[in-house]
Amino acid sequence: MTDRPEHPRTHLQRLWLCEAIRLREEHAGPLEDAEANRLARQADRDLGKRIEARALFLAERDGQHQALQHWLQGARLALLALLVAALLSGAGLALAALGDGSRPVNLYWALGSLLGLHLLTLGAWLLGLAFSGEHQAALGRLWLWLSETLARDAAAAQLGPALILLLQRRRLNRWLFGALVHGLWLVILLAALLMLILLLSTQRYGFVWETTLLSADTFVALTHLLGTLPSLLGFPLPDVETIRASGAAALSDEAARHAWAGWLLGVLLVFGLLPRALLLLLCLGCWRHGVARLELDLQQSSYRLLAERLQPPSEHLGIVDRAPGALHQSQAGSTDLATDGALLVAVELDDSRPWPPALPKAVADAGVLDSREQRRHLLDQLTRFPPARLAVAVDPRRSPDRGTLALLGELSRTAAATRIWLLPPPPGEALDGQRLGDWHEALQRLELACSDSSPLAWLESGHD
């Protein structure tokens, strides 16, 4: 029995895999999806739910669900790396702003070092949000690139583009990247604030302002303008005499040092941290609201074609598609649904062999599967009413071809337990040892139990 990974838990991850499967089929051609379509038709009647069920089955079968987990792990590692870089950058901003304490701190040079790049990037983000609508920040593109690089999974090739296309449907890119950008800037400025507090608590700094073209009144007005909001939160606001004295490089006044240090911290908090924190909350709120309303775009041509197969007006047999260039590996398994009863079915037996054998009352006979229509009808029935035990009789005189092995794998996934019965040859005939060995090898690869003896006792009681 093959263990399957759990379905993605979040609404976004399920839709993400749907888009990834759609892109994969657009680039590489249609996938072999007969079993996926059959299981999807047993799901909710809503077309979107059926497309989702089909995509999740294909993603688990072909490894894209596991690739998604690798991608998410890479995304977390990339975010961790960016956070570490943000912490170091914030500490570096504070050290650059205050220097080593050997010289007086030029207040407005220090303020420009702390808030200059922050205000420029904030203004660029707001302009992009107002005019372009789909502003993708450089930090957001860097995070995506790092996530894909760290994933290192060939099956994850469509995951990055699929995420972008999915989020563009409701313009969620700007909120995701906005939350990332504002979150990182919040970490940078918080690290700078904490480093400032540490430096101001352990070293003695003098503060001055200097100018050649501007007058002292200009600095007085600008200082009061910037310090008004922080003063409402309890931060000190230097008076006019203190401001003018600092312009004259009066560095010995201890009260002036405290006032300027508090003013600098207050301005950094009010014009740095608070805007980023508020915008982070706004982006997270819009992101969660948008993700909750996110749906597949069923008008896509790929999904319209799927609708003909997942919601057909009538069931009919069609021409069997030729085998694709790349085949997926058939796998056996078992169902997790509630099961009951025992069932015997045979695959492609000739008329020379009498069938069925005498069966106990507790064992049902599903007949002989010869046609594509019979196979699909039985698989549909077993999907709705899975048996607890299923025995599949095959003629080992035939070769274990790809179609038969795929059918055995599908049948095994509809039952709680499955055994393959390699029928004995008719009287007077002998089995080809090489072909019998091929059967045992193929069934071993499928991880299916097989036996040359009758499984009727096991079907009836659950043991031999």
C-alpha positions as CSV (number, residue, x, y, z in Angstrom):
1,M,0.0,0.0,0.0
2,T,1.3,3.5,-0.9
3,D,0.9,6.3,1.5
4,R,-0.5,9.5,0.0
5,P,0.2,13.0,1.2
6,E,-2.5,14.9,2.9
7,H,-4.5,17.4,0.8
8,P,-3.5,21.0,1.0
9,R,-5.3,22.5,4.0
10,T,-5.8,26.1,2.9
11,H,-8.1,27.4,0.2
12,L,-5.2,29.3,-1.4
13,Q,-3.0,26.2,-1.7
14,R,-5.7,24.2,-3.4
15,L,-6.4,26.9,-6.0
16,W,-2.6,27.4,-6.4
17,L,-2.2,23.7,-7.4
18,C,-5.1,24.0,-9.8
19,E,-3.4,26.9,-11.6
20,A,-0.1,25.0,-11.5
21,I,-1.7,21.9,-13.2
22,R,-3.3,24.2,-15.8
23,L,0.0,25.8,-16.7
24,R,1.7,22.4,-16.8
25,E,-0.9,21.1,-19.3
26,E,-0.7,24.2,-21.4
27,H,3.1,23.8,-21.7
28,A,3.5,20.0,-21.8
29,G,0.2,18.8,-23.2
30,P,-2.8,17.0,-21.5
31,L,-2.0,14.6,-18.7
32,E,-3.3,11.1,-18.4
33,D,-6.3,11.9,-16.2
34,A,-9.0,9.1,-16.7
35,E,-8.9,8.1,-13.0
36,A,-8.7,11.8,-11.9
37,N,-11.7,12.7,-14.0
38,R,-13.7,9.7,-12.7
39,L,-13.0,10.6,-9.1
40,A,-13.7,14.3,-9.7
41,R,-17.2,13.4,-11.2
42,Q,-18.0,11.8,-7.8
43,A,-17.3,15.0,-6.0
44,D,-19.5,18.1,-5.6
45,R,-21.6,18.9,-8.7
46,D,-20.1,22.4,-8.8
47,L,-17.6,22.6,-11.7
48,G,-15.0,24.5,-9.6
49,K,-15.0,21.8,-7.0
50,R,-14.6,19.1,-9.6
51,I,-11.7,20.9,-11.2
52,E,-10.1,21.2,-7.8
53,A,-10.6,17.5,-7.0
54,R,-9.0,16.6,-10.3
55,A,-6.1,18.9,-9.9
56,L,-5.4,17.7,-6.3
57,F,-5.4,14.1,-7.5
58,L,-3.0,14.8,-10.3
59,A,-0.8,17.0,-8.0
60,E,-0.5,14.1,-5.5
61,R,0.1,11.5,-8.2
62,D,2.8,13.5,-10.1
63,G,4.6,15.1,-7.1
64,Q,3.4,18.7,-7.4
65,H,1.8,18.6,-4.0
66,Q,5.2,17.6,-2.5
67,A,6.9,20.3,-4.6
68,L,4.5,22.9,-3.2
69,Q,5.6,21.9,0.3
70,H,9.2,22.3,-0.7
71,W,8.4,25.7,-2.3
72,L,6.7,26.9,1.0
73,Q,9.7,25.7,2.9
74,G,12.0,27.6,0.6
75,A,9.7,30.7,1.0
76,R,10.0,30.5,4.8
77,L,13.8,30.2,4.6
78,A,13.9,33.1,2.2
79,L,11.8,35.2,4.5
80,L,14.1,34.3,7.4
81,A,17.1,35.4,5.4
82,L,15.4,38.7,4.6
83,L,14.5,39.2,8.2
84,V,18.1,38.7,9.3
85,A,19.3,41.2,6.7
86,A,16.6,43.6,7.9
87,L,17.8,43.4,11.5
88,L,21.4,44.0,10.4
89,S,20.4,46.9,8.2
90,G,18.5,48.5,11.0
91,A,21.4,48.3,13.4
92,G,23.7,49.7,10.7
93,L,21.4,52.7,10.1
94,A,21.5,53.6,13.8
95,L,25.3,53.3,13.9
96,A,25.7,55.4,10.8
97,A,23.4,58.0,12.1
98,L,25.1,58.5,15.5
99,G,28.7,57.7,14.7
100,D,31.2,56.7,17.3
101,G,30.5,59.6,19.6
102,S,33.8,61.4,19.0
103,R,32.0,64.2,17.1
104,P,28.7,66.0,17.7
105,V,25.8,64.5,15.9
106,N,24.3,66.6,13.1
107,L,20.6,66.2,13.9
108,Y,19.2,66.5,10.4
109,W,22.0,64.4,8.8
110,A,21.1,61.7,11.4
111,L,17.4,62.0,10.7
112,G,18.0,61.7,7.0
113,S,20.1,58.6,7.5
114,L,17.4,57.0,9.5
115,L,14.3,58.0,7.5
116,G,15.5,59.1,4.1
117,L,15.4,55.7,2.2
118,H,12.3,54.7,4.2
119,L,10.4,57.8,3.1
120,L,11.5,57.4,-0.6
121,T,10.4,53.8,-0.8
122,L,7.2,54.5,1.1
123,G,6.4,57.3,-1.4
124,A,7.2,55.0,-4.3
125,W,4.9,52.3,-3.0
126,L,2.0,54.7,-2.5
127,L,2.5,56.1,-6.0
128,G,2.6,52.6,-7.5
129,L,-0.5,51.7,-5.6
130,A,-2.4,54.8,-6.7
131,F,-1.4,54.8,-10.4
132,S,-0.2,51.4,-11.6
133,G,-2.5,49.2,-9.4
134,E,-0.2,46.1,-9.7
135,H,3.0,47.5,-8.0
136,Q,5.5,44.7,-7.5
137,A,8.2,45.8,-5.1
138,A,11.8,44.8,-5.6
139,L,11.8,43.0,-2.2
140,G,8.8,41.0,-3.3
141,R,10.5,39.9,-6.5
142,L,13.6,39.1,-4.5
143,W,11.6,36.9,-2.1
144,L,9.9,35.0,-5.0
145,W,13.3,34.4,-6.6
146,L,14.8,33.2,-3.4
147,S,11.8,30.9,-2.7
148,E,12.1,29.2,-6.1
149,T,15.9,28.9,-5.8
150,L,15.7,27.3,-2.3
151,A,12.9,24.9,-3.4
152,R,15.2,23.0,-5.8
153,D,12.4,20.8,-7.1
154,A,11.8,20.3,-10.9
155,A,8.1,19.8,-10.2
156,A,7.9,23.3,-8.8
157,A,8.7,25.0,-12.1
158,Q,5.1,26.2,-12.6
159,L,4.4,27.1,-8.9
160,G,5.8,30.6,-9.0
161,P,4.1,31.7,-12.2
162,A,0.9,30.0,-11.1
163,L,0.9,32.0,-7.8
164,I,1.4,35.3,-9.7
165,L,-1.4,34.6,-12.1
166,L,-3.8,33.4,-9.4
167,L,-3.2,36.5,-7.2
168,Q,-3.5,38.9,-10.1
169,R,-7.1,37.8,-10.5
170,R,-8.1,40.0,-7.6
171,R,-5.1,42.2,-7.5
172,L,-3.8,40.4,-4.4
173,N,-0.1,40.8,-5.5
174,R,0.0,44.3,-4.2
175,W,-1.3,43.3,-0.8
176,L,1.0,40.2,-0.5
177,F,4.1,42.1,-1.6
178,G,3.0,45.2,0.4
179,A,2.8,43.2,3.6
180,L,6.2,41.7,2.9
181,V,7.8,45.2,2.2
182,H,6.1,47.0,5.1
183,G,6.9,44.1,7.4
184,L,10.6,44.1,6.5
185,W,10.8,47.9,6.8
186,L,9.1,47.6,10.2
187,V,11.8,45.2,11.3
188,I,14.5,47.6,9.9
189,L,13.2,50.6,11.7
190,L,12.5,48.7,15.0
191,A,16.1,47.4,14.9
192,A,17.3,51.0,14.4
193,L,15.1,52.3,17.2
194,L,16.4,49.6,19.6
195,M,20.0,50.3,18.6
196,L,19.5,54.0,19.1
197,I,18.2,53.4,22.6
198,L,21.2,51.2,23.3
199,L,23.7,53.7,22.0
200,L,22.1,56.7,23.7
201,S,22.0,54.8,27.0
202,T,25.6,53.7,26.9
203,Q,27.4,56.7,25.2
204,R,27.4,60.4,25.6
205,Y,26.3,62.3,22.4
206,G,26.1,66.0,21.7
207,F,23.6,67.3,19.1
208,V,24.0,70.2,16.7
209,W,22.4,71.6,13.6
210,E,24.4,73.6,11.0
211,T,23.5,75.6,7.9
212,T,25.0,78.1,5.5
213,L,22.0,79.1,3.4
214,L,19.0,78.7,5.9
215,S,18.2,80.8,8.9
216,A,17.9,79.7,12.5
217,D,14.1,80.4,12.3
218,T,13.8,77.8,9.5
219,F,15.3,75.1,11.8
220,V,13.1,76.2,14.7
221,A,9.9,75.9,12.6
222,L,11.0,72.5,11.1
223,T,11.9,71.1,14.5
224,H,8.6,72.1,16.0
225,L,6.7,70.7,12.9
226,L,8.4,67.3,13.2
227,G,8.1,67.2,17.0
228,T,4.5,68.1,17.4
229,L,3.0,64.6,16.9
230,P,5.7,62.8,18.9
231,S,5.1,65.4,21.7
232,L,1.5,64.2,21.9
233,L,2.8,60.8,22.7
234,G,5.0,62.1,25.5
235,F,8.3,62.7,23.7
236,P,10.1,65.9,24.5
237,L,10.0,68.9,22.2
238,P,13.0,71.2,22.5
239,D,12.1,74.9,23.1
240,V,13.2,77.8,20.9
241,E,16.2,78.6,23.1
242,T,17.4,75.0,23.1
243,I,17.2,74.8,19.3
244,R,19.0,78.1,18.8
245,A,21.7,77.1,21.4
246,S,22.3,73.8,19.6
247,G,22.8,75.8,16.4
248,A,25.6,77.7,18.2
249,A,27.1,74.3,19.1
250,A,26.4,74.6,22.8
251,L,27.0,70.9,23.7
252,S,27.4,71.0,27.5
253,D,23.7,71.4,28.4
254,E,22.6,68.1,29.8
255,A,18.9,69.0,29.5
256,A,19.4,69.8,25.8
257,R,21.0,66.4,25.2
258,H,18.0,64.6,26.7
259,A,15.6,66.8,24.8
260,W,17.3,66.1,21.4
261,A,17.6,62.4,22.1
262,G,13.9,62.1,23.0
263,W,13.0,64.2,19.9
264,L,15.0,62.0,17.6
265,L,13.5,58.8,19.0
266,G,10.0,60.3,18.8
267,V,10.4,61.4,15.2
268,L,11.7,57.9,14.2
269,L,8.8,56.2,15.9
270,V,6.0,58.5,14.5
271,F,7.3,59.0,11.0
272,G,9.0,55.6,10.6
273,L,7.5,52.7,12.6
274,L,3.9,53.8,12.9
275,P,3.2,54.3,9.1
276,R,4.8,51.0,8.3
277,A,2.9,49.2,11.1
278,L,-0.5,50.7,9.9
279,L,0.2,49.9,6.3
280,L,1.2,46.3,7.3
281,L,-2.1,45.9,9.1
282,L,-3.9,47.3,6.0
283,C,-2.2,44.9,3.6
284,L,-2.8,41.9,5.8
285,G,-6.5,42.8,6.2
286,C,-6.9,43.3,2.4
287,W,-5.0,40.1,1.8
288,R,-7.1,37.9,4.0
289,H,-10.3,39.5,2.7
290,G,-9.2,38.9,-0.9
291,V,-8.0,35.3,-0.4
292,A,-11.3,34.4,1.2
293,R,-13.1,35.5,-2.0
294,L,-10.6,34.0,-4.4
295,E,-11.9,31.6,-7.0
296,L,-10.8,29.9,-10.2
297,D,-11.5,31.7,-13.4
298,L,-13.7,29.2,-15.1
299,Q,-13.7,31.3,-18.3
300,Q,-10.2,30.2,-19.0
301,S,-10.1,28.1,-22.2
302,S,-8.4,25.2,-20.3
303,Y,-11.2,25.0,-17.8
304,R,-13.9,25.3,-20.4
305,L,-12.4,22.2,-22.1
306,L,-12.4,20.4,-18.7
307,A,-16.0,21.2,-18.2
308,E,-16.9,19.0,-21.2
309,R,-15.2,16.0,-19.4
310,L,-16.2,16.8,-15.8
311,Q,-19.8,17.8,-16.5
312,P,-20.6,16.0,-19.7
313,P,-24.2,16.3,-20.9
314,S,-24.2,12.5,-21.4
315,E,-21.8,9.7,-20.7
316,H,-20.5,8.0,-23.9
317,L,-17.5,6.0,-25.0
318,G,-14.9,7.8,-27.0
319,I,-11.8,6.9,-28.9
320,V,-9.0,5.8,-26.6
321,D,-6.3,8.5,-26.7
322,R,-2.9,7.3,-27.9
323,A,-0.3,6.9,-25.2
324,P,1.5,10.1,-24.2
325,G,5.2,10.5,-24.6
326,A,5.8,10.5,-20.8
327,L,3.9,8.1,-18.7
328,H,3.2,8.4,-15.0
329,Q,4.1,5.4,-12.8
330,S,1.1,3.3,-11.8
331,Q,0.7,2.9,-8.1
332,A,-1.5,0.8,-5.9
333,G,-3.2,1.9,-2.7
334,S,-6.3,1.6,-0.6
335,T,-9.3,3.7,0.2
336,D,-9.8,5.6,3.5
337,L,-13.6,5.6,3.0
338,A,-16.0,3.3,4.9
339,T,-16.0,-0.1,3.3
340,D,-18.1,-3.2,3.5
341,G,-18.4,-6.6,1.8
342,A,-16.2,-8.7,-0.5
343,L,-16.0,-8.7,-4.2
344,L,-14.4,-10.9,-6.9
345,V,-13.7,-9.6,-10.4
346,A,-11.8,-10.9,-13.4
347,V,-9.9,-9.1,-16.1
348,E,-9.9,-10.2,-19.8
349,L,-10.6,-13.9,-19.5
350,D,-11.2,-15.9,-22.6
351,D,-14.2,-18.1,-23.1
352,S,-12.3,-21.4,-22.6
353,R,-12.2,-20.7,-18.9
354,P,-15.4,-21.3,-16.9
355,W,-16.3,-18.3,-14.7
356,P,-17.2,-17.5,-12.0
357,P,-16.2,-20.2,-9.6
358,A,-18.6,-21.3,-6.8
359,L,-18.6,-18.3,-4.4
360,P,-19.6,-18.1,-0.7
361,K,-22.7,-16.2,0.0
362,A,-20.7,-13.3,1.5
363,V,-18.8,-12.7,-1.7
364,A,-20.2,-10.8,-4.7
365,D,-19.3,-11.4,-8.3
366,A,-18.5,-8.4,-10.5
367,G,-18.1,-10.5,-13.6
368,V,-15.4,-10.2,-16.3
369,L,-14.0,-6.8,-17.4
370,D,-13.5,-6.8,-21.1
371,S,-14.5,-3.4,-22.4
372,R,-13.6,0.1,-21.5
373,E,-17.3,0.8,-20.7
374,Q,-17.4,-2.1,-18.2
375,R,-14.2,-0.9,-16.5
376,R,-15.5,2.6,-16.1
377,H,-18.9,1.4,-14.8
378,L,-17.3,-0.8,-12.2
379,L,-14.9,1.8,-11.1
380,D,-17.8,4.3,-10.7
381,Q,-19.7,1.8,-8.6
382,L,-16.7,1.0,-6.4
383,T,-15.9,4.6,-5.8
384,R,-19.4,5.1,-4.4
385,F,-19.5,1.7,-2.6
386,P,-16.0,0.6,-1.8
387,P,-15.6,-3.0,-0.7
388,A,-13.6,-4.1,2.4
389,R,-11.9,-6.9,0.4
390,L,-11.3,-7.1,-3.4
391,A,-9.8,-10.0,-5.3
392,V,-8.9,-9.5,-9.0
393,A,-8.4,-12.6,-11.1
394,V,-6.0,-12.3,-14.1
395,D,-4.8,-14.8,-16.7
396,P,-1.0,-15.0,-16.3
397,R,-0.7,-16.4,-19.8
398,R,-1.2,-12.8,-21.0
399,S,1.5,-10.2,-20.7
400,P,1.3,-7.6,-17.8
401,D,0.7,-4.7,-20.2
402,R,0.6,-1.0,-19.1
403,G,-3.2,-0.8,-19.4
404,T,-3.9,-3.8,-17.2
405,L,-1.4,-2.7,-14.5
406,A,-3.0,0.7,-14.5
407,L,-6.4,-0.9,-14.1
408,L,-5.2,-3.0,-11.2
409,G,-3.8,0.1,-9.5
410,E,-7.1,1.9,-9.9
411,L,-9.1,-1.1,-8.6
412,S,-6.9,-1.4,-5.5
413,R,-7.4,2.3,-4.6
414,T,-11.2,1.6,-4.3
415,A,-10.9,-1.1,-1.7
416,A,-9.6,-1.4,1.8
417,A,-7.5,-4.5,0.9
418,T,-6.8,-6.1,-2.5
419,R,-5.3,-9.3,-3.7
420,I,-4.4,-10.4,-7.2
421,W,-5.3,-13.9,-8.2
422,L,-2.9,-15.4,-10.8
423,L,-5.2,-18.1,-12.2
424,P,-3.9,-21.6,-12.9
425,P,-3.6,-22.7,-16.5
426,P,-6.4,-24.8,-18.1
427,P,-5.8,-28.6,-17.9
428,G,-3.2,-29.7,-20.3
429,E,-1.4,-26.3,-20.5
430,A,1.6,-25.0,-18.8
431,L,2.5,-21.4,-17.7
432,D,5.5,-19.6,-19.3
433,G,7.9,-19.2,-16.4
434,Q,9.4,-16.0,-17.9
435,R,5.9,-14.4,-18.2
436,L,4.9,-15.5,-14.7
437,G,8.1,-13.9,-13.4
438,D,7.1,-10.7,-15.2
439,W,3.8,-10.7,-13.5
440,H,5.3,-11.1,-10.0
441,E,7.9,-8.4,-10.7
442,A,5.2,-6.0,-12.0
443,L,2.9,-6.6,-9.1
444,Q,5.8,-6.2,-6.7
445,R,6.5,-2.8,-8.1
446,L,2.8,-1.9,-7.6
447,E,3.1,-3.2,-4.0
448,L,0.1,-5.5,-4.6
449,A,-0.3,-8.8,-2.9
450,C,-0.6,-11.7,-5.3
451,S,-1.2,-15.4,-5.0
452,D,-1.5,-18.5,-7.2
453,S,-4.0,-20.1,-4.9
454,S,-7.7,-19.2,-4.6
455,P,-8.5,-16.2,-2.4
456,L,-12.1,-17.2,-1.7
457,A,-11.4,-18.0,1.9
458,W,-9.8,-14.6,2.4
459,L,-12.7,-12.9,0.7
460,E,-15.2,-14.6,2.9
461,S,-13.5,-14.3,6.3
462,G,-10.8,-11.7,5.9
463,H,-8.0,-14.2,6.6
464,D,-6.6,-17.4,5.1
